[in-house]
């Protein structure tokens, strides 16, 4: 398995299983995989991810470079390691870039 495939699999494991599983025991503002992916990708690019990547061609994570995937995985691991307020702040960043008021 090549490095890019390994990174993609690790990203998917974190966003599809690990983070949603943690949401039930922690006070996360989100619980679904697509929400974690939105938050991570938006914060990776400091804007809505679809301002950088194509929305419909292929899944966003498949458009990421090795370095971007490494950074996305690092961000997911920070969400796990940091207090719940860290994810709350990342979520607020994402919502602001999308024009939503604080919720």
Jmol script that loads the backbone (N, CA, C; Angstrom):
load data "model"
ATOM      1  N   UNK A   1       0.850  -1.180   0.000  1.00  0.00           N
ATOM      2  CA  UNK A   1       0.000   0.000   0.000  1.00  0.00           C
ATOM      3  C   UNK A   1       0.900   1.249   0.000  1.00  0.00           C
ATOM      4  N   UNK A   2       0.614   2.171  -0.887  1.00  0.00           N
ATOM      5  CA  UNK A   2       1.449   3.372  -0.966  1.00  0.00           C
ATOM      6  C   UNK A   2       1.094   4.366   0.146  1.00  0.00           C
ATOM      7  N   UNK A   3       1.954   5.341   0.323  1.00  0.00           N
ATOM      8  CA  UNK A   3       1.823   6.326   1.408  1.00  0.00           C
ATOM      9  C   UNK A   3       0.507   7.097   1.319  1.00  0.00           C
ATOM     10  N   UNK A   4       0.133   7.526   0.118  1.00  0.00           N
ATOM     11  CA  UNK A   4      -1.096   8.298  -0.061  1.00  0.00           C
ATOM     12  C   UNK A   4      -2.318   7.477   0.360  1.00  0.00           C
ATOM     13  N   UNK A   5      -2.356   6.220  -0.018  1.00  0.00           N
ATOM     14  CA  UNK A   5      -3.477   5.348   0.359  1.00  0.00           C
ATOM     15  C   UNK A   5      -3.517   5.153   1.873  1.00  0.00           C
ATOM     16  N   UNK A   6      -2.362   4.978   2.492  1.00  0.00           N
ATOM     17  CA  UNK A   6      -2.301   4.827   3.948  1.00  0.00           C
ATOM     18  C   UNK A   6      -2.848   6.072   4.651  1.00  0.00           C
ATOM     19  N   UNK A   7      -2.449   7.241   4.163  1.00  0.00           N
ATOM     20  CA  UNK A   7      -2.921   8.491   4.765  1.00  0.00           C
ATOM     21  C   UNK A   7      -4.420   8.657   4.574  1.00  0.00           C
ATOM     22  N   UNK A   8      -4.910   8.340   3.398  1.00  0.00           N
ATOM     23  CA  UNK A   8      -6.359   8.430   3.161  1.00  0.00           C
ATOM     24  C   UNK A   8      -7.121   7.510   4.097  1.00  0.00           C
ATOM     25  N   UNK A   9      -6.627   6.289   4.251  1.00  0.00           N
ATOM     26  CA  UNK A   9      -7.288   5.329   5.137  1.00  0.00           C
ATOM     27  C   UNK A   9      -7.268   5.811   6.586  1.00  0.00           C
ATOM     28  N   UNK A  10      -6.160   6.386   7.003  1.00  0.00           N
ATOM     29  CA  UNK A  10      -6.053   6.901   8.369  1.00  0.00           C
ATOM     30  C   UNK A  10      -7.024   8.060   8.583  1.00  0.00           C
ATOM     31  N   UNK A  11      -7.103   8.961   7.614  1.00  0.00           N
ATOM     32  CA  UNK A  11      -8.038  10.088   7.689  1.00  0.00           C
ATOM     33  C   UNK A  11      -9.476   9.583   7.803  1.00  0.00           C
ATOM     34  N   UNK A  12      -9.826   8.617   6.964  1.00  0.00           N
ATOM     35  CA  UNK A  12     -11.187   8.083   6.987  1.00  0.00           C
ATOM     36  C   UNK A  12     -11.493   7.366   8.299  1.00  0.00           C
ATOM     37  N   UNK A  13     -10.533   6.635   8.821  1.00  0.00           N
ATOM     38  CA  UNK A  13     -10.727   5.955  10.102  1.00  0.00           C
ATOM     39  C   UNK A  13     -11.006   6.980  11.206  1.00  0.00           C
ATOM     40  N   UNK A  14     -10.240   8.044  11.226  1.00  0.00           N
ATOM     41  CA  UNK A  14     -10.429   9.080  12.240  1.00  0.00           C
ATOM     42  C   UNK A  14     -11.769   9.786  12.089  1.00  0.00           C
ATOM     43  N   UNK A  15     -12.116  10.172  10.874  1.00  0.00           N
ATOM     44  CA  UNK A  15     -13.328  10.986  10.688  1.00  0.00           C
ATOM     45  C   UNK A  15     -14.599  10.150  10.599  1.00  0.00           C
ATOM     46  N   UNK A  16     -14.501   8.921  10.158  1.00  0.00           N
ATOM     47  CA  UNK A  16     -15.705   8.080  10.032  1.00  0.00           C
ATOM     48  C   UNK A  16     -15.989   7.249  11.276  1.00  0.00           C
ATOM     49  N   UNK A  17     -14.948   6.923  12.054  1.00  0.00           N
ATOM     50  CA  UNK A  17     -15.169   6.051  13.206  1.00  0.00           C
ATOM     51  C   UNK A  17     -14.711   6.660  14.529  1.00  0.00           C
ATOM     52  N   UNK A  18     -13.448   7.040  14.624  1.00  0.00           N
ATOM     53  CA  UNK A  18     -12.887   7.455  15.918  1.00  0.00           C
ATOM     54  C   UNK A  18     -13.593   8.700  16.470  1.00  0.00           C
ATOM     55  N   UNK A  19     -13.643   9.774  15.683  1.00  0.00           N
ATOM     56  CA  UNK A  19     -14.258  11.012  16.184  1.00  0.00           C
ATOM     57  C   UNK A  19     -15.755  10.858  16.445  1.00  0.00           C
ATOM     58  N   UNK A  20     -16.533  10.253  15.525  1.00  0.00           N
ATOM     59  CA  UNK A  20     -17.958  10.057  15.841  1.00  0.00           C
ATOM     60  C   UNK A  20     -18.173   9.190  17.083  1.00  0.00           C
ATOM     61  N   UNK A  21     -17.322   8.176  17.288  1.00  0.00           N
ATOM     62  CA  UNK A  21     -17.444   7.348  18.489  1.00  0.00           C
ATOM     63  C   UNK A  21     -17.171   8.165  19.751  1.00  0.00           C
ATOM     64  N   UNK A  22     -16.193   9.066  19.688  1.00  0.00           N
ATOM     65  CA  UNK A  22     -15.873   9.913  20.844  1.00  0.00           C
ATOM     66  C   UNK A  22     -16.982  10.914  21.142  1.00  0.00           C
ATOM     67  N   UNK A  23     -17.723  11.297  20.126  1.00  0.00           N
ATOM     68  CA  UNK A  23     -18.759  12.325  20.301  1.00  0.00           C
ATOM     69  C   UNK A  23     -19.788  11.931  21.348  1.00  0.00           C
ATOM     70  N   UNK A  24     -20.041  10.630  21.488  1.00  0.00           N
ATOM     71  CA  UNK A  24     -21.050  10.208  22.459  1.00  0.00           C
ATOM     72  C   UNK A  24     -20.566  10.341  23.900  1.00  0.00           C
ATOM     73  N   UNK A  25     -19.254  10.276  24.114  1.00  0.00           N
ATOM     74  CA  UNK A  25     -18.736  10.367  25.481  1.00  0.00           C
ATOM     75  C   UNK A  25     -18.161  11.745  25.805  1.00  0.00           C
ATOM     76  N   UNK A  26     -18.000  12.595  24.805  1.00  0.00           N
ATOM     77  CA  UNK A  26     -17.467  13.938  25.022  1.00  0.00           C
ATOM     78  C   UNK A  26     -18.522  14.962  24.642  1.00  0.00           C
ATOM     79  N   UNK A  27     -18.287  16.205  24.986  1.00  0.00           N
ATOM     80  CA  UNK A  27     -19.267  17.261  24.689  1.00  0.00           C
ATOM     81  C   UNK A  27     -18.920  17.943  23.373  1.00  0.00           C
ATOM     82  N   UNK A  28     -18.875  17.159  22.314  1.00  0.00           N
ATOM     83  CA  UNK A  28     -18.580  17.701  20.992  1.00  0.00           C
ATOM     84  C   UNK A  28     -19.811  18.400  20.437  1.00  0.00           C
ATOM     85  N   UNK A  29     -19.618  19.491  19.689  1.00  0.00           N
ATOM     86  CA  UNK A  29     -20.761  20.193  19.103  1.00  0.00           C
ATOM     87  C   UNK A  29     -21.335  19.458  17.888  1.00  0.00           C
ATOM     88  N   UNK A  30     -20.644  18.447  17.398  1.00  0.00           N
ATOM     89  CA  UNK A  30     -21.096  17.655  16.249  1.00  0.00           C
ATOM     90  C   UNK A  30     -20.897  16.175  16.567  1.00  0.00           C
ATOM     91  N   UNK A  31     -21.569  15.324  15.784  1.00  0.00           N
ATOM     92  CA  UNK A  31     -21.409  13.889  16.019  1.00  0.00           C
ATOM     93  C   UNK A  31     -21.262  13.067  14.743  1.00  0.00           C
ATOM     94  N   UNK A  32     -21.558  13.646  13.587  1.00  0.00           N
ATOM     95  CA  UNK A  32     -21.548  12.877  12.341  1.00  0.00           C
ATOM     96  C   UNK A  32     -20.239  13.052  11.580  1.00  0.00           C
ATOM     97  N   UNK A  33     -19.861  12.012  10.845  1.00  0.00           N
ATOM     98  CA  UNK A  33     -18.585  12.017  10.125  1.00  0.00           C
ATOM     99  C   UNK A  33     -18.453  13.207   9.178  1.00  0.00           C
ATOM    100  N   UNK A  34     -19.497  13.532   8.436  1.00  0.00           N
ATOM    101  CA  UNK A  34     -19.382  14.632   7.480  1.00  0.00           C
ATOM    102  C   UNK A  34     -19.165  15.976   8.187  1.00  0.00           C
ATOM    103  N   UNK A  35     -19.638  16.100   9.416  1.00  0.00           N
ATOM    104  CA  UNK A  35     -19.397  17.324  10.178  1.00  0.00           C
ATOM    105  C   UNK A  35     -17.932  17.428  10.596  1.00  0.00           C
ATOM    106  N   UNK A  36     -17.374  16.324  11.055  1.00  0.00           N
ATOM    107  CA  UNK A  36     -15.949  16.332  11.407  1.00  0.00           C
ATOM    108  C   UNK A  36     -15.101  16.630  10.174  1.00  0.00           C
ATOM    109  N   UNK A  37     -15.478  16.047   9.045  1.00  0.00           N
ATOM    110  CA  UNK A  37     -14.732  16.291   7.810  1.00  0.00           C
ATOM    111  C   UNK A  37     -14.830  17.756   7.403  1.00  0.00           C
ATOM    112  N   UNK A  38     -16.013  18.344   7.500  1.00  0.00           N
ATOM    113  CA  UNK A  38     -16.193  19.769   7.183  1.00  0.00           C
ATOM    114  C   UNK A  38     -15.287  20.628   8.062  1.00  0.00           C
ATOM    115  N   UNK A  39     -15.317  20.372   9.351  1.00  0.00           N
ATOM    116  CA  UNK A  39     -14.540  21.174  10.295  1.00  0.00           C
ATOM    117  C   UNK A  39     -13.049  21.037  10.018  1.00  0.00           C
ATOM    118  N   UNK A  40     -12.584  19.817   9.836  1.00  0.00           N
ATOM    119  CA  UNK A  40     -11.153  19.588   9.603  1.00  0.00           C
ATOM    120  C   UNK A  40     -10.718  20.222   8.293  1.00  0.00           C
ATOM    121  N   UNK A  41     -11.464  19.998   7.230  1.00  0.00           N
ATOM    122  CA  UNK A  41     -11.059  20.545   5.929  1.00  0.00           C
ATOM    123  C   UNK A  41     -11.136  22.065   5.907  1.00  0.00           C
ATOM    124  N   UNK A  42     -12.183  22.632   6.473  1.00  0.00           N
ATOM    125  CA  UNK A  42     -12.285  24.100   6.512  1.00  0.00           C
ATOM    126  C   UNK A  42     -11.112  24.701   7.275  1.00  0.00           C
ATOM    127  N   UNK A  43     -10.770  24.118   8.417  1.00  0.00           N
ATOM    128  CA  UNK A  43      -9.657  24.641   9.211  1.00  0.00           C
ATOM    129  C   UNK A  43      -8.313  24.356   8.566  1.00  0.00           C
ATOM    130  N   UNK A  44      -8.234  23.315   7.775  1.00  0.00           N
ATOM    131  CA  UNK A  44      -7.011  23.026   7.025  1.00  0.00           C
ATOM    132  C   UNK A  44      -6.710  24.148   6.037  1.00  0.00           C
ATOM    133  N   UNK A  45      -7.762  24.665   5.400  1.00  0.00           N
ATOM    134  CA  UNK A  45      -7.602  25.701   4.375  1.00  0.00           C
ATOM    135  C   UNK A  45      -7.903  27.118   4.873  1.00  0.00           C
ATOM    136  N   UNK A  46      -8.350  27.259   6.120  1.00  0.00           N
ATOM    137  CA  UNK A  46      -8.753  28.567   6.670  1.00  0.00           C
ATOM    138  C   UNK A  46      -9.845  29.227   5.830  1.00  0.00           C
ATOM    139  N   UNK A  47     -10.728  28.428   5.301  1.00  0.00           N
ATOM    140  CA  UNK A  47     -11.898  28.872   4.529  1.00  0.00           C
ATOM    141  C   UNK A  47     -12.736  27.641   4.216  1.00  0.00           C
ATOM    142  N   UNK A  48     -13.872  27.832   3.571  1.00  0.00           N
ATOM    143  CA  UNK A  48     -14.674  26.681   3.146  1.00  0.00           C
ATOM    144  C   UNK A  48     -13.842  25.811   2.211  1.00  0.00           C
ATOM    145  N   UNK A  49     -13.775  24.533   2.508  1.00  0.00           N
ATOM    146  CA  UNK A  49     -12.917  23.647   1.717  1.00  0.00           C
ATOM    147  C   UNK A  49     -13.281  23.667   0.249  1.00  0.00           C
ATOM    148  N   UNK A  50     -14.546  23.879  -0.083  1.00  0.00           N
ATOM    149  CA  UNK A  50     -14.938  23.837  -1.495  1.00  0.00           C
ATOM    150  C   UNK A  50     -14.581  25.114  -2.250  1.00  0.00           C
ATOM    151  N   UNK A  51     -13.967  26.076  -1.552  1.00  0.00           N
ATOM    152  CA  UNK A  51     -13.362  27.211  -2.257  1.00  0.00           C
ATOM    153  C   UNK A  51     -11.981  26.826  -2.794  1.00  0.00           C
ATOM    154  N   UNK A  52     -11.451  25.704  -2.322  1.00  0.00           N
ATOM    155  CA  UNK A  52     -10.119  25.234  -2.709  1.00  0.00           C
ATOM    156  C   UNK A  52     -10.206  23.955  -3.537  1.00  0.00           C
ATOM    157  N   UNK A  53     -11.071  23.044  -3.124  1.00  0.00           N
ATOM    158  CA  UNK A  53     -11.216  21.749  -3.795  1.00  0.00           C
ATOM    159  C   UNK A  53     -12.528  21.712  -4.565  1.00  0.00           C
ATOM    160  N   UNK A  54     -12.596  20.815  -5.537  1.00  0.00           N
ATOM    161  CA  UNK A  54     -13.844  20.637  -6.280  1.00  0.00           C
ATOM    162  C   UNK A  54     -14.839  19.885  -5.415  1.00  0.00           C
ATOM    163  N   UNK A  55     -16.104  20.272  -5.509  1.00  0.00           N
ATOM    164  CA  UNK A  55     -17.144  19.668  -4.678  1.00  0.00           C
ATOM    165  C   UNK A  55     -17.648  18.345  -5.220  1.00  0.00           C
ATOM    166  N   UNK A  56     -17.751  18.213  -6.529  1.00  0.00           N
ATOM    167  CA  UNK A  56     -18.492  17.075  -7.073  1.00  0.00           C
ATOM    168  C   UNK A  56     -17.636  16.056  -7.813  1.00  0.00           C
ATOM    169  N   UNK A  57     -16.456  16.435  -8.229  1.00  0.00           N
ATOM    170  CA  UNK A  57     -15.655  15.551  -9.076  1.00  0.00           C
ATOM    171  C   UNK A  57     -15.326  14.238  -8.371  1.00  0.00           C
ATOM    172  N   UNK A  58     -14.609  14.330  -7.300  1.00  0.00           N
ATOM    173  CA  UNK A  58     -14.285  13.175  -6.467  1.00  0.00           C
ATOM    174  C   UNK A  58     -14.325  13.644  -5.019  1.00  0.00           C
ATOM    175  N   UNK A  59     -14.407  12.710  -4.058  1.00  0.00           N
ATOM    176  CA  UNK A  59     -14.453  13.138  -2.659  1.00  0.00           C
ATOM    177  C   UNK A  59     -13.275  14.044  -2.298  1.00  0.00           C
ATOM    178  N   UNK A  60     -13.537  14.975  -1.412  1.00  0.00           N
ATOM    179  CA  UNK A  60     -12.528  15.977  -1.039  1.00  0.00           C
ATOM    180  C   UNK A  60     -11.238  15.330  -0.563  1.00  0.00           C
ATOM    181  N   UNK A  61     -11.348  14.307   0.279  1.00  0.00           N
ATOM    182  CA  UNK A  61     -10.126  13.719   0.839  1.00  0.00           C
ATOM    183  C   UNK A  61      -9.243  13.103  -0.245  1.00  0.00           C
ATOM    184  N   UNK A  62      -9.828  12.696  -1.364  1.00  0.00           N
ATOM    185  CA  UNK A  62      -9.050  12.124  -2.463  1.00  0.00           C
ATOM    186  C   UNK A  62      -8.322  13.194  -3.272  1.00  0.00           C
ATOM    187  N   UNK A  63      -8.673  14.454  -3.048  1.00  0.00           N
ATOM    188  CA  UNK A  63      -8.015  15.562  -3.736  1.00  0.00           C
ATOM    189  C   UNK A  63      -6.854  16.137  -2.925  1.00  0.00           C
ATOM    190  N   UNK A  64      -6.681  15.673  -1.697  1.00  0.00           N
ATOM    191  CA  UNK A  64      -5.641  16.204  -0.827  1.00  0.00           C
ATOM    192  C   UNK A  64      -4.283  15.598  -1.157  1.00  0.00           C
ATOM    193  N   UNK A  65      -3.256  16.418  -1.038  1.00  0.00           N
ATOM    194  CA  UNK A  65      -1.877  15.947  -1.199  1.00  0.00           C
ATOM    195  C   UNK A  65      -1.470  15.183   0.065  1.00  0.00           C
ATOM    196  N   UNK A  66      -0.331  14.528   0.008  1.00  0.00           N
ATOM    197  CA  UNK A  66       0.186  13.840   1.197  1.00  0.00           C
ATOM    198  C   UNK A  66       0.337  14.820   2.359  1.00  0.00           C
ATOM    199  N   UNK A  67       0.916  15.980   2.097  1.00  0.00           N
ATOM    200  CA  UNK A  67       1.121  16.973   3.157  1.00  0.00           C
ATOM    201  C   UNK A  67      -0.217  17.447   3.729  1.00  0.00           C
ATOM    202  N   UNK A  68      -1.190  17.691   2.869  1.00  0.00           N
ATOM    203  CA  UNK A  68      -2.502  18.127   3.351  1.00  0.00           C
ATOM    204  C   UNK A  68      -3.159  17.034   4.185  1.00  0.00           C
ATOM    205  N   UNK A  69      -3.031  15.786   3.752  1.00  0.00           N
ATOM    206  CA  UNK A  69      -3.590  14.678   4.534  1.00  0.00           C
ATOM    207  C   UNK A  69      -2.897  14.557   5.884  1.00  0.00           C
ATOM    208  N   UNK A  70      -1.582  14.702   5.900  1.00  0.00           N
ATOM    209  CA  UNK A  70      -0.848  14.655   7.165  1.00  0.00           C
ATOM    210  C   UNK A  70      -1.335  15.753   8.106  1.00  0.00           C
ATOM    211  N   UNK A  71      -1.561  16.945   7.575  1.00  0.00           N
ATOM    212  CA  UNK A  71      -2.053  18.056   8.397  1.00  0.00           C
ATOM    213  C   UNK A  71      -3.482  17.807   8.869  1.00  0.00           C
ATOM    214  N   UNK A  72      -4.317  17.229   8.009  1.00  0.00           N
ATOM    215  CA  UNK A  72      -5.698  16.909   8.385  1.00  0.00           C
ATOM    216  C   UNK A  72      -5.716  15.852   9.488  1.00  0.00           C
ATOM    217  N   UNK A  73      -4.854  14.857   9.379  1.00  0.00           N
ATOM    218  CA  UNK A  73      -4.750  13.809  10.398  1.00  0.00           C
ATOM    219  C   UNK A  73      -4.246  14.411  11.708  1.00  0.00           C
ATOM    220  N   UNK A  74      -3.269  15.294  11.624  1.00  0.00           N
ATOM    221  CA  UNK A  74      -2.758  15.963  12.824  1.00  0.00           C
ATOM    222  C   UNK A  74      -3.863  16.762  13.502  1.00  0.00           C
ATOM    223  N   UNK A  75      -4.694  17.426  12.715  1.00  0.00           N
ATOM    224  CA  UNK A  75      -5.806  18.206  13.266  1.00  0.00           C
ATOM    225  C   UNK A  75      -6.817  17.279  13.951  1.00  0.00           C
ATOM    226  N   UNK A  76      -7.120  16.151  13.324  1.00  0.00           N
ATOM    227  CA  UNK A  76      -8.032  15.175  13.928  1.00  0.00           C
ATOM    228  C   UNK A  76      -7.465  14.669  15.254  1.00  0.00           C
ATOM    229  N   UNK A  77      -6.167  14.408  15.288  1.00  0.00           N
ATOM    230  CA  UNK A  77      -5.539  13.936  16.521  1.00  0.00           C
ATOM    231  C   UNK A  77      -5.519  15.016  17.596  1.00  0.00           C
ATOM    232  N   UNK A  78      -5.394  16.286  17.191  1.00  0.00           N
ATOM    233  CA  UNK A  78      -5.491  17.381  18.163  1.00  0.00           C
ATOM    234  C   UNK A  78      -6.894  17.461  18.759  1.00  0.00           C
ATOM    235  N   UNK A  79      -7.903  17.234  17.930  1.00  0.00           N
ATOM    236  CA  UNK A  79      -9.285  17.232  18.427  1.00  0.00           C
ATOM    237  C   UNK A  79      -9.434  16.178  19.515  1.00  0.00           C
ATOM    238  N   UNK A  80      -8.813  15.023  19.304  1.00  0.00           N
ATOM    239  CA  UNK A  80      -8.879  13.937  20.284  1.00  0.00           C
ATOM    240  C   UNK A  80      -8.128  14.330  21.566  1.00  0.00           C
ATOM    241  N   UNK A  81      -6.959  14.924  21.411  1.00  0.00           N
ATOM    242  CA  UNK A  81      -6.077  15.199  22.551  1.00  0.00           C
ATOM    243  C   UNK A  81      -6.463  16.444  23.348  1.00  0.00           C
ATOM    244  N   UNK A  82      -7.064  17.430  22.690  1.00  0.00           N
ATOM    245  CA  UNK A  82      -7.365  18.710  23.338  1.00  0.00           C
ATOM    246  C   UNK A  82      -8.717  18.649  24.055  1.00  0.00           C
ATOM    247  N   UNK A  83      -8.963  19.607  24.939  1.00  0.00           N
ATOM    248  CA  UNK A  83     -10.291  19.704  25.568  1.00  0.00           C
ATOM    249  C   UNK A  83     -11.367  19.933  24.494  1.00  0.00           C
ATOM    250  N   UNK A  84     -12.589  19.632  24.849  1.00  0.00           N
ATOM    251  CA  UNK A  84     -13.705  19.753  23.906  1.00  0.00           C
ATOM    252  C   UNK A  84     -13.828  21.158  23.331  1.00  0.00           C
ATOM    253  N   UNK A  85     -13.391  22.155  24.089  1.00  0.00           N
ATOM    254  CA  UNK A  85     -13.479  23.541  23.621  1.00  0.00           C
ATOM    255  C   UNK A  85     -12.662  23.755  22.340  1.00  0.00           C
ATOM    256  N   UNK A  86     -11.642  22.941  22.125  1.00  0.00           N
ATOM    257  CA  UNK A  86     -10.831  23.058  20.902  1.00  0.00           C
ATOM    258  C   UNK A  86     -11.693  22.781  19.673  1.00  0.00           C
ATOM    259  N   UNK A  87     -12.446  21.688  19.699  1.00  0.00           N
ATOM    260  CA  UNK A  87     -13.335  21.375  18.580  1.00  0.00           C
ATOM    261  C   UNK A  87     -14.429  22.429  18.457  1.00  0.00           C
ATOM    262  N   UNK A  88     -14.915  22.933  19.577  1.00  0.00           N
ATOM    263  CA  UNK A  88     -15.932  23.988  19.527  1.00  0.00           C
ATOM    264  C   UNK A  88     -15.396  25.202  18.770  1.00  0.00           C
ATOM    265  N   UNK A  89     -14.138  25.574  19.025  1.00  0.00           N
ATOM    266  CA  UNK A  89     -13.542  26.721  18.330  1.00  0.00           C
ATOM    267  C   UNK A  89     -13.359  26.420  16.841  1.00  0.00           C
ATOM    268  N   UNK A  90     -12.892  25.225  16.517  1.00  0.00           N
ATOM    269  CA  UNK A  90     -12.734  24.855  15.101  1.00  0.00           C
ATOM    270  C   UNK A  90     -14.081  24.890  14.386  1.00  0.00           C
ATOM    271  N   UNK A  91     -15.116  24.423  15.060  1.00  0.00           N
ATOM    272  CA  UNK A  91     -16.454  24.439  14.471  1.00  0.00           C
ATOM    273  C   UNK A  91     -16.923  25.870  14.251  1.00  0.00           C
ATOM    274  N   UNK A  92     -16.674  26.748  15.220  1.00  0.00           N
ATOM    275  CA  UNK A  92     -17.059  28.157  15.063  1.00  0.00           C
ATOM    276  C   UNK A  92     -16.312  28.796  13.891  1.00  0.00           C
ATOM    277  N   UNK A  93     -15.025  28.481  13.744  1.00  0.00           N
ATOM    278  CA  UNK A  93     -14.270  28.976  12.589  1.00  0.00           C
ATOM    279  C   UNK A  93     -14.970  28.571  11.304  1.00  0.00           C
ATOM    280  N   UNK A  94     -15.290  27.290  11.201  1.00  0.00           N
ATOM    281  CA  UNK A  94     -15.918  26.746   9.999  1.00  0.00           C
ATOM    282  C   UNK A  94     -17.252  27.433   9.717  1.00  0.00           C
ATOM    283  N   UNK A  95     -18.058  27.573  10.747  1.00  0.00           N
ATOM    284  CA  UNK A  95     -19.371  28.201  10.557  1.00  0.00           C
ATOM    285  C   UNK A  95     -19.234  29.665  10.138  1.00  0.00           C
ATOM    286  N   UNK A  96     -18.255  30.367  10.695  1.00  0.00           N
ATOM    287  CA  UNK A  96     -18.056  31.771  10.307  1.00  0.00           C
ATOM    288  C   UNK A  96     -17.622  31.876   8.848  1.00  0.00           C
ATOM    289  N   UNK A  97     -16.730  30.994   8.408  1.00  0.00           N
ATOM    290  CA  UNK A  97     -16.311  31.018   7.003  1.00  0.00           C
ATOM    291  C   UNK A  97     -17.497  30.724   6.088  1.00  0.00           C
ATOM    292  N   UNK A  98     -18.483  30.045   6.590  1.00  0.00           N
ATOM    293  CA  UNK A  98     -19.663  29.696   5.807  1.00  0.00           C
ATOM    294  C   UNK A  98     -20.796  30.699   5.988  1.00  0.00           C
ATOM    295  N   UNK A  99     -20.524  31.773   6.741  1.00  0.00           N
ATOM    296  CA  UNK A  99     -21.520  32.835   6.893  1.00  0.00           C
ATOM    297  C   UNK A  99     -22.578  32.570   7.930  1.00  0.00           C
ATOM    298  N   UNK A 100     -22.354  31.601   8.808  1.00  0.00           N
ATOM    299  CA  UNK A 100     -23.318  31.304   9.882  1.00  0.00           C
ATOM    300  C   UNK A 100     -22.920  32.081  11.126  1.00  0.00           C
ATOM    301  N   UNK A 101     -23.911  32.467  11.888  1.00  0.00           N
ATOM    302  CA  UNK A 101     -23.665  33.128  13.173  1.00  0.00           C
ATOM    303  C   UNK A 101     -23.248  32.081  14.185  1.00  0.00           C
ATOM    304  N   UNK A 102     -22.661  32.520  15.274  1.00  0.00           N
ATOM    305  CA  UNK A 102     -22.315  31.588  16.358  1.00  0.00           C
ATOM    306  C   UNK A 102     -23.571  30.876  16.835  1.00  0.00           C
ATOM    307  N   UNK A 103     -23.428  29.595  17.042  1.00  0.00           N
ATOM    308  CA  UNK A 103     -24.577  28.795  17.500  1.00  0.00           C
ATOM    309  C   UNK A 103     -24.301  28.239  18.874  1.00  0.00           C
TER     310      UNK A 103
END
end "model"
wireframe off; spacefill off
backbone 0.3
color backbone group
